[in-house]
């Protein structure tokens, strides 16, 4: 639900609400059309209690999703690297994060995943799909920062024995795609691995 601050409630007239992706609602009154006001979003709370992070990730407001990954980064940085159980609890956040439609959220999610994958002992079942998305969405079509983060994470994962084969598989799967941008992105990823002296 979205609620008008009291001062913005019209004394009369018809109200029409249209929410956009920035969390701003356009409010049209019969006596004062076209007003826009930042609304109070209660998607991050239920009955006055904060929602758990996995529920916040479902929010339609991109800033709420961004805050989730910022909180995960803070928590991981404050957690001892040897504490695997504390790290693994955030696996829920890295299932479909490459499908987030907002570039800033996607980049923050990549930063969180880089830290998570460095420390986690869990081998995500969706890792092959994630790595393929790195190439198709991050390297082929992403912003420079997104591209660099995807490549850095792939290099990092290649160094780990339990994820090395997933990196190889992602490159082999995408290099033969008909889309030339994706194919070239796979080649770029492989060349970066070579440059980092990871592939012999």
C-alpha positions in Angstrom: 0.0 0.0 0.0 1.0 3.6 -0.6 -0.1 6.4 1.7 -0.3 10.2 1.1 1.4 12.4 3.8 -1.4 14.2 5.5 -0.5 17.7 4.1 -0.9 16.3 0.6 -4.5 15.0 1.0 -6.8 17.1 -1.1 -9.8 18.6 0.5 -11.9 17.5 -2.4 -11.8 16.3 -6.0 -10.9 13.1 -7.8 -7.5 11.6 -7.1 -5.6 9.5 -9.7 -2.4 7.7 -8.7 0.3 6.4 -11.1 3.5 4.9 -9.6 6.6 4.9 -11.6 9.8 2.8 -11.2 11.4 5.5 -9.0 8.8 5.2 -6.3 7.2 8.5 -7.3 3.4 8.7 -7.7 1.8 11.2 -10.0 -1.3 12.5 -8.3 -3.9 14.3 -10.3 -6.6 16.3 -8.4 -9.6 17.9 -10.0 -8.6 21.2 -8.5 -4.9 20.9 -8.9 -3.8 18.4 -11.6 -0.3 17.0 -12.2 1.3 17.1 -8.8 4.0 14.6 -8.1 5.1 13.6 -4.6 7.5 11.0 -3.2 5.4 8.5 -1.4 6.1 6.5 1.8 6.7 2.9 0.7 5.7 0.3 3.2 7.1 -2.6 1.1 10.1 -2.7 3.5 8.0 -3.1 6.6 5.1 -5.3 7.8 3.2 -4.2 10.9 6.0 -2.0 11.8 8.6 -4.8 11.6 11.3 -4.8 8.9 10.8 -7.4 6.2 13.5 -10.1 5.9 16.0 -9.5 3.1 14.7 -12.3 0.9 11.3 -10.5 0.9 12.8 -7.1 0.2 14.4 -8.5 -2.9 10.9 -8.9 -4.3 10.2 -5.2 -4.1 9.2 -3.4 -7.2 11.2 -0.3 -5.9 14.8 -0.6 -7.2 16.2 1.4 -4.2 14.8 -1.2 -1.8 16.6 -4.0 -3.7 19.8 -1.9 -3.8 19.7 -1.6 0.0 19.4 -5.4 0.3 22.8 -5.9 -1.5 24.4 -3.0 0.4 23.3 -4.6 3.7 24.6 -8.0 2.6 28.0 -6.4 1.7 28.2 -4.8 5.1 27.3 -8.0 6.9 29.8 -10.0 4.9 32.5 -7.5 5.6 31.7 -7.7 9.3 31.7 -11.5 9.3 35.0 -13.4 9.8 36.1 -15.1 6.6 36.3 -18.4 8.4 32.6 -18.3 9.3 31.2 -20.2 6.4 27.7 -20.7 7.8 27.2 -17.0 8.2 28.3 -16.4 4.6 26.2 -19.2 3.1 23.0 -17.8 4.6 22.9 -15.2 1.8 22.8 -17.7 -1.1 19.1 -16.8 -1.7 20.3 -13.4 -3.0 22.3 -14.8 -5.8 19.7 -16.9 -7.8 18.3 -14.4 -10.3 20.3 -11.3 -9.6 21.6 -10.9 -13.1 18.0 -10.5 -14.3 17.5 -7.4 -12.2 16.3 -4.7 -14.7 18.1 -1.8 -12.9 21.8 -1.4 -13.7 22.8 0.0 -10.3 21.2 -2.8 -8.5 22.9 -5.3 -10.8 26.3 -3.8 -10.1 25.8 -3.7 -6.4 24.6 -7.4 -6.5 27.8 -8.2 -8.4 29.9 -6.6 -5.7 28.1 -8.6 -3.1 28.4 -11.8 -5.1 32.2 -11.2 -5.5 32.6 -11.1 -1.8 30.2 -14.0 -1.2 31.8 -16.3 -3.7 35.3 -15.6 -2.3 34.2 -16.8 1.1 31.3 -19.2 0.6 31.8 -23.0 0.8 28.4 -23.5 -0.9 28.5 -24.5 -4.6 25.4 -22.8 -5.9 23.3 -25.1 -8.1 22.6 -22.1 -10.4 26.2 -21.1 -10.8 26.4 -22.4 -14.5 23.4 -20.1 -15.3 24.9 -17.2 -13.4 28.2 -17.5 -15.3 26.5 -17.7 -18.6 24.5 -14.6 -17.7 27.8 -12.9 -16.9 28.8 -13.3 -20.5 25.5 -12.7 -22.1 24.2 -9.8 -20.0 27.3 -8.5 -18.2 30.2 -8.6 -20.6 28.2 -8.5 -23.9 25.7 -5.9 -23.0 26.6 -4.4 -19.6 28.2 -1.1 -18.6 32.0 -1.0 -18.2 31.8 -1.4 -14.4 29.4 -4.4 -14.8 31.7 -5.9 -17.5 34.8 -5.6 -15.2 33.0 -7.1 -12.2 31.8 -10.1 -14.2 35.3 -10.8 -15.5 36.9 -10.3 -12.1 34.4 -12.8 -10.6 35.0 -15.3 -13.3 38.7 -15.1 -12.7 38.2 -15.5 -9.0 35.9 -18.6 -9.5 38.4 -20.2 -11.9 41.0 -20.3 -9.2 38.6 -22.4 -7.0 38.8 -26.1 -7.8 35.1 -26.7 -7.2 34.0 -23.9 -9.6 36.7 -24.0 -12.3 34.8 -26.4 -14.5 31.7 -24.1 -14.4 33.7 -21.2 -15.8 35.0 -23.4 -18.6 31.5 -24.6 -19.4 30.1 -21.1 -19.5 32.7 -20.0 -22.0 32.4 -23.0 -24.2 28.6 -22.7 -24.2 28.5 -19.1 -25.2 31.4 -18.9 -27.6 29.4 -20.7 -30.3 26.2 -18.7 -30.0 24.9 -17.1 -33.1 24.7 -13.7 -31.5 28.2 -12.2 -32.4 28.2 -9.9 -29.3 27.8 -12.9 -27.0 30.4 -14.9 -28.9 32.9 -12.1 -28.7 32.1 -11.6 -25.0 33.0 -15.2 -24.4 36.3 -14.7 -26.2 36.9 -11.6 -24.1 36.3 -13.6 -21.0 38.8 -16.3 -22.1 41.4 -13.7 -23.1 41.1 -12.1 -19.7 41.7 -15.4 -18.0 44.8 -15.8 -20.1 46.0 -12.4 -19.3 45.6 -13.0 -15.6 47.8 -16.1 -16.1 45.0 -18.4 -14.9 44.7 -20.5 -18.0 47.9 -22.3 -18.9 
